Structure formats: C-alpha cells, structure tokens
Amino acid sequence: MSLAMGKALQDLNDTDDYLSTLQPPDFLTVLWCFFELDRASQGQKAPKRMQLEAVIAVESGKDATVRAACGSGKTIAMVLIVLLNLEAVVIMLSPLKLIQENLA
C-alpha cells in the first residue's frame, strides 16, 4: 500500500466516517478497490466515494447509473467493477455523439 493510498483512505473516512457505515462485505470491497487502483496506478490514484458507491451497488446486485462531470472518474468506476467480476458482462453506455458534438 502506498502512502498516498493510506492518506486517501483516511481522508475518505475523516470526511463523514464513511467506512464505519459499511457492512463487512462492502468494507472488503472498498479495501479491494483501494488496493487494486493503487497497484494499477503505481500509487498515483485512489478511488473516490462516487466510484466506491457504484462498485458496492453493482456488487449488491443492483443496477448502477453514474452521472458525473467529465474527468470525474466514471471510467475508473466501471473498470473496478469489471476487475472485481471478471466473468461478468458489463454494458457501459456513453453519449459519444454528444461528446463529439461538444468537441467540434
């Protein structure tokens, strides 16, 4: 675990005691997300609460829709879900036409 990951985990909890509200399976999912993203980014990234909530929802068998600003980490949430469920089928909808129009 990188120092940045440890600090991000502490910051997440300091904000509103988020970690203590989680059930044990959800807490393990959060830890797994932190470790996996820390490893993949070589200690440069840590999951945000929005990403963790999406992963927990999907792990609980719920459908999840993540609406957030461009660059806020929606793709990382999707990748974490895929990595957690390597046999699962994941469908990601993206408004590519809208993005293309905005960039033109």
GIWO-V937871 format. One record per residue. N is the residue number from 1. RES is the residue in one letter. SS is DSSP state (hx for helix, st for strand, lp for the rest). PSI is psi in degrees with one decimal (NA if undefined). D_LAST is the distance of its C-alpha to the last C-alpha in Angstrom with 2 decimals. Layout:
# GIWO-V937871
n={N/N}
res={RES/RES}
ss={SS/SS}
psi={PSI/PSI}
d_last={D_LAST/D_LAST}
This chain:
# GIWO-V937871
n={1/2/3/4/5/6/7/8/9/10/11/12/13/14/15/16/17/18/19/20/21/22/23/24/25/26/27/28/29/30/31/32/33/34/35/36/37/38/39/40/41/42/43/44/45/46/47/48/49/50/51/52/53/54/55/56/57/58/59/60/61/62/63/64/65/66/67/68/69/70/71/72/73/74/75/76/77/78/79/80/81/82/83/84/85/86/87/88/89/90/91/92/93/94/95/96/97/98/99/100/101/102/103/104}
res={M/S/L/A/M/G/K/A/L/Q/D/L/N/D/T/D/D/Y/L/S/T/L/Q/P/P/D/F/L/T/V/L/W/C/F/F/E/L/D/R/A/S/Q/G/Q/K/A/P/K/R/M/Q/L/E/A/V/I/A/V/E/S/G/K/D/A/T/V/R/A/A/C/G/S/G/K/T/I/A/M/V/L/I/V/L/L/N/L/E/A/V/V/I/M/L/S/P/L/K/L/I/Q/E/N/L/A}
ss={lp/lp/hx/hx/hx/hx/hx/hx/hx/hx/hx/hx/hx/hx/hx/hx/lp/hx/hx/hx/hx/lp/lp/hx/hx/hx/hx/hx/hx/hx/hx/hx/hx/hx/hx/hx/hx/hx/hx/hx/lp/lp/lp/lp/lp/lp/lp/lp/hx/hx/hx/hx/hx/hx/hx/hx/hx/hx/hx/lp/lp/lp/lp/lp/lp/lp/lp/lp/lp/lp/lp/lp/lp/hx/hx/hx/hx/hx/hx/hx/hx/hx/hx/hx/lp/lp/lp/lp/lp/lp/lp/lp/lp/lp/lp/hx/hx/hx/hx/hx/hx/hx/hx/lp}
psi={130.5/160.9/-37.0/-39.5/-43.8/-41.9/-42.1/-40.0/-42.7/-43.0/-40.5/-41.0/-36.2/-30.7/-52.9/28.3/37.4/-44.6/-33.5/-14.3/-8.6/144.7/156.2/-44.9/-36.7/-37.4/-42.5/-37.6/-43.1/-46.4/-42.9/-43.4/-42.8/-48.1/-44.6/-45.8/-35.8/-44.3/-48.0/-33.6/6.5/43.5/10.8/-20.7/151.4/146.3/147.5/162.3/-41.1/-40.5/-43.0/-40.9/-36.9/-44.6/-44.5/-41.4/-47.0/-41.2/-27.2/1.8/10.3/155.8/149.9/135.9/126.0/116.2/116.1/166.6/157.5/132.1/8.4/-10.7/21.0/-39.8/-38.2/-39.7/-44.1/-42.4/-40.8/-40.0/-43.4/-44.8/-31.9/-25.6/73.7/-24.8/-6.7/156.6/125.4/128.8/121.1/122.8/133.0/134.8/64.8/-38.0/-44.0/-42.1/-44.0/-43.4/-37.7/-31.0/-19.2/NA}
d_last={41.67/39.96/40.82/37.24/37.49/40.83/39.54/36.50/38.92/41.24/38.52/37.39/41.00/41.77/39.09/40.79/43.12/40.58/42.38/45.68/44.20/43.38/45.73/46.92/44.73/41.61/42.73/43.09/39.59/38.27/40.31/39.13/35.45/36.26/38.16/35.66/32.63/34.86/35.93/32.53/31.00/34.22/34.85/31.47/30.27/32.10/31.09/30.25/32.18/29.31/29.11/32.89/33.16/30.82/32.90/36.13/35.10/34.34/37.53/39.43/38.38/35.95/32.47/29.90/26.58/24.77/22.31/21.26/18.57/16.03/18.20/21.42/22.86/22.39/22.22/25.41/27.15/26.40/27.60/30.74/31.51/31.25/33.46/35.98/36.25/36.03/37.48/35.27/32.53/29.36/26.58/23.32/20.82/17.23/14.51/12.20/10.63/10.00/8.68/6.20/5.23/5.60/3.81/0.00}
